[in-house]
Amino acid sequence: MEEGDPHADEGPGPFRKLVCEHKDKFSSAVSNWNSAALASSGKIMIVVSDDLVPPRGWDQLVRAAAGNLDPAAHRFVVKVTDSLDAADTLVRHPIVSRRHYEDLGLFRGVFSSMYCDNDFTLRAFFNSRILDARRIIFTHEHPSIDNFQETESHRRNNRPEEYEKGHAQFRKLWPPFIKPELARRLPLRDTKTRTSIGLYAVRTGILFSSLQRHLVLTFQRHFRVEPGREN
């Protein structure tokens, strides 16, 4: 939690509590999550927000989704449903194995909030293994989804300048043919049972189709012929 949180001085009960100091009077969602991850020691790590409500028995459901994969030995991310779009593959609240975190980290520190999940999802897809557990539904009591009261941290993290900064960082990190929207429609079906060769083939196919689409759009933009105009 943030240093200015009114509950920061309360006892954590049986759980460990980490209070993040303000950075330039604004500790970002990414910096807070990364700080908490750095202090963690469990085999499976879950990123949550205070407006995320899990279903009953969520911990057993998540562990079952990983099957026989050892979190200490295998990179993987569990994708649950946390939005109104059940087909959405964007990993907003990552559930990651210890091996994934040790090899790839959590969110990249160049982000503060917006587009950190697009970047995380695509890095996980191309370098790890995203397990499709969208049958597990976490209720996200988000102001943009329902009439829930907006918090100060939500307002700050969703300012227009945060979107602009996040998009600019994403564009610096990824080639032009990889769009942020790609993270929302990834082929996750049977990811757990695919072989390494199968995963490589799927990833290569995604890259090729994205590049092909980018080249076609670029060609059309630079060489389109306006109606009634001859070359």
C-alpha positions as YAML, in Angstrom:
chain: A
units: angstrom
residues:
- id: 1
  name: MET
  ca: [0.00, 0.00, 0.00]
- id: 2
  name: GLU
  ca: [1.03, 3.62, -0.40]
- id: 3
  name: GLU
  ca: [2.59, 5.58, 2.44]
- id: 4
  name: GLY
  ca: [-0.38, 7.97, 2.47]
- id: 5
  name: ASP
  ca: [-2.98, 5.21, 2.73]
- id: 6
  name: PRO
  ca: [-5.15, 5.74, 5.84]
- id: 7
  name: HIS
  ca: [-4.72, 2.02, 6.66]
- id: 8
  name: ALA
  ca: [-0.92, 2.09, 6.41]
- id: 9
  name: ASP
  ca: [-0.48, 2.16, 10.19]
- id: 10
  name: GLU
  ca: [-2.89, -0.68, 10.87]
- id: 11
  name: GLY
  ca: [-1.60, -4.11, 11.80]
- id: 12
  name: PRO
  ca: [-1.38, -6.61, 8.90]
- id: 13
  name: GLY
  ca: [-2.76, -9.50, 10.94]
- id: 14
  name: PRO
  ca: [-1.16, -12.80, 9.87]
- id: 15
  name: PHE
  ca: [0.11, -11.31, 6.60]
- id: 16
  name: ARG
  ca: [3.25, -9.40, 5.76]
- id: 17
  name: LYS
  ca: [2.63, -5.76, 4.90]
- id: 18
  name: LEU
  ca: [4.75, -3.58, 2.62]
- id: 19
  name: VAL
  ca: [4.27, 0.18, 2.68]
- id: 20
  name: CYS
  ca: [5.68, 1.98, -0.39]
- id: 21
  name: GLU
  ca: [7.09, 5.46, -0.03]
- id: 22
  name: HIS
  ca: [5.81, 8.20, -2.29]
- id: 23
  name: LYS
  ca: [7.98, 8.89, -5.32]
- id: 24
  name: ASP
  ca: [7.79, 12.54, -6.35]
- id: 25
  name: LYS
  ca: [4.52, 12.68, -4.38]
- id: 26
  name: PHE
  ca: [3.11, 9.90, -6.56]
- id: 27
  name: SER
  ca: [3.98, 6.25, -6.09]
- id: 28
  name: SER
  ca: [2.78, 4.49, -9.23]
- id: 29
  name: ALA
  ca: [0.87, 1.22, -9.49]
- id: 30
  name: VAL
  ca: [3.85, -0.38, -11.26]
- id: 31
  name: SER
  ca: [6.42, 0.74, -8.68]
- id: 32
  name: ASN
  ca: [4.21, -0.50, -5.84]
- id: 33
  name: TRP
  ca: [3.57, -3.89, -7.44]
- id: 34
  name: ASN
  ca: [7.25, -4.33, -8.33]
- id: 35
  name: SER
  ca: [8.29, -3.43, -4.77]
- id: 36
  name: ALA
  ca: [5.88, -5.96, -3.34]
- id: 37
  name: ALA
  ca: [7.11, -8.61, -5.80]
- id: 38
  name: LEU
  ca: [10.71, -7.96, -4.77]
- id: 39
  name: ALA
  ca: [9.78, -8.71, -1.15]
- id: 40
  name: SER
  ca: [7.84, -11.87, -2.01]
- id: 41
  name: SER
  ca: [9.06, -15.44, -1.52]
- id: 42
  name: GLY
  ca: [6.15, -17.67, -2.62]
- id: 43
  name: LYS
  ca: [6.19, -20.08, -5.53]
- id: 44
  name: ILE
  ca: [3.18, -18.39, -7.17]
- id: 45
  name: MET
  ca: [2.71, -14.64, -7.14]
- id: 46
  name: ILE
  ca: [-0.57, -12.84, -7.80]
- id: 47
  name: VAL
  ca: [-0.95, -9.14, -8.57]
- id: 48
  name: VAL
  ca: [-4.17, -7.75, -7.16]
- id: 49
  name: SER
  ca: [-5.88, -4.38, -6.79]
- id: 50
  name: ASP
  ca: [-8.18, -3.33, -3.98]
- id: 51
  name: ASP
  ca: [-11.13, -3.49, -6.39]
- id: 52
  name: LEU
  ca: [-10.51, -7.10, -7.46]
- id: 53
  name: VAL
  ca: [-12.80, -9.68, -5.83]
- id: 54
  name: PRO
  ca: [-11.83, -13.37, -6.29]
- id: 55
  name: PRO
  ca: [-14.29, -16.27, -6.31]
- id: 56
  name: ARG
  ca: [-14.55, -18.68, -3.38]
- id: 57
  name: GLY
  ca: [-11.67, -21.14, -3.39]
- id: 58
  name: TRP
  ca: [-9.71, -19.01, -5.86]
- id: 59
  name: ASP
  ca: [-6.31, -20.18, -4.60]
- id: 60
  name: GLN
  ca: [-7.09, -23.84, -5.26]
- id: 61
  name: LEU
  ca: [-8.56, -22.98, -8.66]
- id: 62
  name: VAL
  ca: [-5.41, -21.11, -9.66]
- id: 63
  name: ARG
  ca: [-3.15, -23.92, -8.47]
- id: 64
  name: ALA
  ca: [-5.25, -26.46, -10.38]
- id: 65
  name: ALA
  ca: [-4.93, -24.35, -13.54]
- id: 66
  name: ALA
  ca: [-1.16, -24.80, -13.39]
- id: 67
  name: GLY
  ca: [-1.56, -28.57, -13.40]
- id: 68
  name: ASN
  ca: [1.71, -30.43, -12.91]
- id: 69
  name: LEU
  ca: [3.90, -27.47, -13.81]
- id: 70
  name: ASP
  ca: [6.38, -26.75, -11.02]
- id: 71
  name: PRO
  ca: [6.35, -22.97, -10.35]
- id: 72
  name: ALA
  ca: [9.97, -23.11, -9.25]
- id: 73
  name: ALA
  ca: [11.11, -24.78, -12.47]
- id: 74
  name: HIS
  ca: [8.73, -23.57, -15.20]
- id: 75
  name: ARG
  ca: [7.86, -20.14, -16.48]
- id: 76
  name: PHE
  ca: [4.13, -19.60, -16.66]
- id: 77
  name: VAL
  ca: [1.42, -16.99, -16.24]
- id: 78
  name: VAL
  ca: [-2.20, -17.80, -15.39]
- id: 79
  name: LYS
  ca: [-4.80, -15.73, -17.25]
- id: 80
  name: VAL
  ca: [-8.11, -15.38, -15.41]
- id: 81
  name: THR
  ca: [-11.17, -13.36, -16.45]
- id: 82
  name: ASP
  ca: [-11.16, -9.93, -14.82]
- id: 83
  name: SER
  ca: [-13.22, -7.91, -17.30]
- id: 84
  name: LEU
  ca: [-16.62, -8.06, -19.00]
- id: 85
  name: ASP
  ca: [-15.04, -9.50, -22.16]
- id: 86
  name: ALA
  ca: [-14.48, -13.21, -21.53]
- id: 87
  name: ALA
  ca: [-12.52, -13.54, -24.80]
- id: 88
  name: ASP
  ca: [-10.02, -10.85, -23.77]
- id: 89
  name: THR
  ca: [-6.50, -12.25, -23.25]
- id: 90
  name: LEU
  ca: [-4.94, -9.11, -21.75]
- id: 91
  name: VAL
  ca: [-3.29, -10.05, -18.44]
- id: 92
  name: ARG
  ca: [-4.26, -7.13, -16.22]
- id: 93
  name: HIS
  ca: [-3.58, -8.86, -12.90]
- id: 94
  name: PRO
  ca: [-0.73, -11.32, -13.50]
- id: 95
  name: ILE
  ca: [-0.52, -14.61, -11.64]
- id: 96
  name: VAL
  ca: [3.05, -15.77, -12.24]
- id: 97
  name: SER
  ca: [5.33, -18.62, -11.28]
- id: 98
  name: ARG
  ca: [8.47, -17.99, -9.29]
- id: 99
  name: ARG
  ca: [10.59, -19.09, -12.27]
- id: 100
  name: HIS
  ca: [8.81, -16.61, -14.55]
- id: 101
  name: TYR
  ca: [9.45, -13.79, -12.09]
- id: 102
  name: GLU
  ca: [13.11, -14.69, -11.57]
- id: 103
  name: ASP
  ca: [13.77, -14.87, -15.32]
- id: 104
  name: LEU
  ca: [11.56, -12.07, -16.65]
- id: 105
  name: GLY
  ca: [10.53, -9.95, -13.68]
- id: 106
  name: LEU
  ca: [7.07, -8.46, -13.33]
- id: 107
  name: PHE
  ca: [6.24, -5.08, -14.93]
- id: 108
  name: ARG
  ca: [8.94, -3.08, -16.65]
- id: 109
  name: GLY
  ca: [9.84, -0.04, -14.58]
- id: 110
  name: VAL
  ca: [9.59, 2.39, -17.51]
- id: 111
  name: PHE
  ca: [5.80, 2.17, -17.15]
- id: 112
  name: SER
  ca: [3.86, 3.77, -14.32]
- id: 113
  name: SER
  ca: [0.40, 2.38, -15.06]
- id: 114
  name: MET
  ca: [-1.09, 2.48, -18.56]
- id: 115
  name: TYR
  ca: [0.12, -0.09, -21.13]
- id: 116
  name: CYS
  ca: [2.17, -1.98, -18.53]
- id: 117
  name: ASP
  ca: [-0.28, -4.89, -18.91]
- id: 118
  name: ASN
  ca: [-0.08, -4.87, -22.73]
- id: 119
  name: ASP
  ca: [3.71, -5.04, -22.47]
- id: 120
  name: PHE
  ca: [3.60, -7.73, -19.77]
- id: 121
  name: THR
  ca: [1.15, -9.90, -21.73]
- id: 122
  name: LEU
  ca: [3.18, -9.83, -24.94]
- id: 123
  name: ARG
  ca: [6.48, -10.51, -23.13]
- id: 124
  name: ALA
  ca: [4.84, -13.45, -21.38]
- id: 125
  name: PHE
  ca: [3.38, -14.77, -24.64]
- id: 126
  name: PHE
  ca: [6.70, -14.68, -26.51]
- id: 127
  name: ASN
  ca: [9.02, -15.67, -23.63]
- id: 128
  name: SER
  ca: [6.94, -17.71, -21.20]
- id: 129
  name: ARG
  ca: [3.69, -19.68, -21.24]
- id: 130
  name: ILE
  ca: [0.25, -18.15, -20.62]
- id: 131
  name: LEU
  ca: [-2.18, -20.71, -19.22]
- id: 132
  name: ASP
  ca: [-5.81, -20.16, -20.23]
- id: 133
  name: ALA
  ca: [-7.85, -20.10, -17.01]
- id: 134
  name: ARG
  ca: [-10.50, -17.63, -18.12]
- id: 135
  name: ARG
  ca: [-13.11, -19.96, -16.61]
- id: 136
  name: ILE
  ca: [-11.96, -18.51, -13.25]
- id: 137
  name: ILE
  ca: [-13.80, -15.21, -12.90]
- id: 138
  name: PHE
  ca: [-12.49, -12.40, -10.71]
- id: 139
  name: THR
  ca: [-14.96, -9.55, -10.28]
- id: 140
  name: HIS
  ca: [-13.29, -6.23, -11.07]
- id: 141
  name: GLU
  ca: [-15.24, -3.48, -9.29]
- id: 142
  name: HIS
  ca: [-13.85, -0.86, -11.62]
- id: 143
  name: PRO
  ca: [-15.34, 2.64, -12.08]
- id: 144
  name: SER
  ca: [-15.33, 2.15, -15.86]
- id: 145
  name: ILE
  ca: [-17.37, -1.06, -15.56]
- id: 146
  name: ASP
  ca: [-20.01, -0.14, -13.02]
- id: 147
  name: ASN
  ca: [-21.03, 2.74, -10.78]
- id: 148
  name: PHE
  ca: [-18.24, 2.20, -8.29]
- id: 149
  name: GLN
  ca: [-16.75, 5.23, -6.61]
- id: 150
  name: GLU
  ca: [-13.49, 6.36, -8.20]
- id: 151
  name: THR
  ca: [-10.51, 6.47, -5.86]
- id: 152
  name: GLU
  ca: [-7.77, 9.07, -5.95]
- id: 153
  name: SER
  ca: [-5.17, 6.53, -7.08]
- id: 154
  name: HIS
  ca: [-7.47, 5.39, -9.92]
- id: 155
  name: ARG
  ca: [-7.98, 8.97, -11.05]
- id: 156
  name: ARG
  ca: [-4.23, 9.65, -11.09]
- id: 157
  name: ASN
  ca: [-3.35, 6.41, -12.89]
- id: 158
  name: ASN
  ca: [-5.97, 7.04, -15.59]
- id: 159
  name: ARG
  ca: [-5.11, 10.63, -16.47]
- id: 160
  name: PRO
  ca: [-4.75, 11.35, -20.23]
- id: 161
  name: GLU
  ca: [-1.05, 12.02, -19.79]
- id: 162
  name: GLU
  ca: [-0.60, 8.54, -18.30]
- id: 163
  name: TYR
  ca: [-2.09, 6.99, -21.44]
- id: 164
  name: GLU
  ca: [0.16, 9.12, -23.64]
- id: 165
  name: LYS
  ca: [3.27, 8.29, -21.63]
- id: 166
  name: GLY
  ca: [2.45, 4.58, -21.52]
- id: 167
  name: HIS
  ca: [1.80, 4.39, -25.25]
- id: 168
  name: ALA
  ca: [5.05, 6.21, -26.01]
- id: 169
  name: GLN
  ca: [7.00, 3.75, -23.83]
- id: 170
  name: PHE
  ca: [5.31, 0.79, -25.51]
- id: 171
  name: ARG
  ca: [6.28, 2.09, -28.96]
- id: 172
  name: LYS
  ca: [9.91, 2.45, -27.86]
- id: 173
  name: LEU
  ca: [10.05, -1.17, -26.70]
- id: 174
  name: TRP
  ca: [8.24, -2.98, -29.51]
- id: 175
  name: PRO
  ca: [8.67, -2.99, -33.31]
- id: 176
  name: PRO
  ca: [6.05, -1.00, -35.23]
- id: 177
  name: PHE
  ca: [4.19, -4.09, -36.44]
- id: 178
  name: ILE
  ca: [3.44, -5.17, -32.85]
- id: 179
  name: LYS
  ca: [0.39, -3.22, -31.70]
- id: 180
  name: PRO
  ca: [-0.76, -2.94, -28.06]
- id: 181
  name: GLU
  ca: [-4.14, -4.39, -29.09]
- id: 182
  name: LEU
  ca: [-2.47, -7.68, -30.02]
- id: 183
  name: ALA
  ca: [-2.33, -8.53, -26.30]
- id: 184
  name: ARG
  ca: [-6.14, -8.75, -26.21]
- id: 185
  name: ARG
  ca: [-6.55, -11.48, -28.85]
- id: 186
  name: LEU
  ca: [-3.80, -14.04, -28.37]
- id: 187
  name: PRO
  ca: [-4.26, -17.77, -29.09]
- id: 188
  name: LEU
  ca: [-4.13, -19.24, -25.58]
- id: 189
  name: ARG
  ca: [-6.12, -22.40, -26.20]
- id: 190
  name: ASP
  ca: [-4.34, -25.57, -25.06]
- id: 191
  name: THR
  ca: [-1.24, -23.56, -24.15]
- id: 192
  name: LYS
  ca: [-0.45, -25.88, -21.26]
- id: 193
  name: THR
  ca: [-0.29, -28.99, -23.45]
- id: 194
  name: ARG
  ca: [1.63, -27.52, -26.37]
- id: 195
  name: THR
  ca: [5.20, -28.62, -26.86]
- id: 196
  name: SER
  ca: [8.04, -26.11, -27.10]
- id: 197
  name: ILE
  ca: [8.02, -26.57, -30.88]
- id: 198
  name: GLY
  ca: [4.28, -25.97, -30.97]
- id: 199
  name: LEU
  ca: [4.61, -22.78, -28.94]
- id: 200
  name: TYR
  ca: [7.42, -21.59, -31.23]
- id: 201
  name: ALA
  ca: [5.23, -22.19, -34.28]
- id: 202
  name: VAL
  ca: [2.32, -20.23, -32.78]
- id: 203
  name: ARG
  ca: [4.56, -17.32, -31.78]
- id: 204
  name: THR
  ca: [6.21, -17.24, -35.20]
- id: 205
  name: GLY
  ca: [2.79, -17.26, -36.86]
- id: 206
  name: ILE
  ca: [1.64, -14.30, -34.76]
- id: 207
  name: LEU
  ca: [4.78, -12.34, -35.60]
- id: 208
  name: PHE
  ca: [4.48, -13.12, -39.32]
- id: 209
  name: SER
  ca: [0.79, -12.19, -39.54]
- id: 210
  name: SER
  ca: [1.39, -8.96, -37.58]
- id: 211
  name: LEU
  ca: [4.29, -8.01, -39.82]
- id: 212
  name: GLN
  ca: [2.29, -8.85, -42.95]
- id: 213
  name: ARG
  ca: [-0.65, -6.71, -41.79]
- id: 214
  name: HIS
  ca: [1.71, -3.84, -40.96]
- id: 215
  name: LEU
  ca: [3.37, -3.98, -44.39]
- id: 216
  name: VAL
  ca: [0.01, -4.04, -46.18]
- id: 217
  name: LEU
  ca: [-1.27, -1.03, -44.23]
- id: 218
  name: THR
  ca: [2.01, 0.83, -44.80]
- id: 219
  name: PHE
  ca: [1.84, 0.13, -48.53]
- id: 220
  name: GLN
  ca: [-1.77, 1.29, -48.74]
- id: 221
  name: ARG
  ca: [-1.00, 4.45, -46.79]
- id: 222
  name: HIS
  ca: [1.93, 5.47, -48.98]
- id: 223
  name: PHE
  ca: [0.76, 4.26, -52.38]
- id: 224
  name: ARG
  ca: [-3.03, 4.61, -52.33]
- id: 225
  name: VAL
  ca: [-4.59, 6.23, -55.39]
- id: 226
  name: GLU
  ca: [-7.23, 8.87, -54.67]
- id: 227
  name: PRO
  ca: [-10.56, 8.51, -56.57]
- id: 228
  name: GLY
  ca: [-10.56, 10.28, -59.92]
- id: 229
  name: ARG
  ca: [-6.81, 10.69, -59.94]
- id: 230
  name: GLU
  ca: [-4.52, 8.96, -62.43]
- id: 231
  name: ASN
  ca: [-0.96, 7.91, -61.83]
...
